[in-house]
Amino acid sequence: MVKLVCKATESAPIALAISLVCASLVLGGQAEAFDLNGAWASDADNCGRVFDRKGGRVDFTEMSDVYGGGFIVDGDQIAGKYARCRIKIRKDNGPNVDLIASCATDIMLQNVHFSLRQIDSNTVLRLLPMDGMEIKYFRCQVQ
């Protein structure tokens, strides 16, 4: 189980974009770090509507945000529909993972903090900075 907390101080649309992009992320584990690589969607039933394979790479569909959105993790890179992040610091504490990522949109660059909790090998929980707010993400198998 992984929990993700994203703190942004910019305007709401930019903060949301960064949050979703990067939320779109993170890692955690116990003795070994949780492998977060892959495509993650907020609705497992909509994986095919959120992601698709283009030229051998997984990418977002044009209307991915209509179906709940998600994020893609590739090593220390996290991509959302509207932002790209690079993990600068990762701290694993059992199933919990805290990340500091440098995130960029078309108009800004900002460091973002994420907290995730691993539920199982294909499910993570992102904890939002508001009390009781959580979002589950499911790993997708993109054809």
C-alpha positions, 0 to 999 in steps of 0.5 A: 500500500502506498500513500501520496501527499502532494503539496503545491502552493500555486494556483489551483489548476496548476496544483491539480495538474502537478498533483495528478501528474505526479500523483501519478507516482511514487514508490514504497516497500518493506525490505525491498522497495516497491516497484512502481514502474508502469501505468496507473489508473484511478479506475482499473476498469478504464485502463484501456480508456486512459492509456494506450501504446504508441510507437512501443511506449505507453501514453495517455489517450486524448480523453484520459482525464474523462475516465479518471486519469492516472500516471506513468512511472518509468524509473525516476520519471513520473508523467501525468497528462499535463506534467512531468516529474523527476523523483529527487528523494525517496524514503521507504518506511515499510509499505509507506513511501515519501517522495520529493519530486521536481515537477514541470508543466508548460508554465512552471517548475516546482518541488512536490511532496508525495506520500503513498502506501502500497496496498498490494503489488498492483494497487497504491493509495495516495493520501491527499493533504486534506483529512481523510482524502485518499485516491486508489490507483491500479496498475494497468496492463497496456496492450 
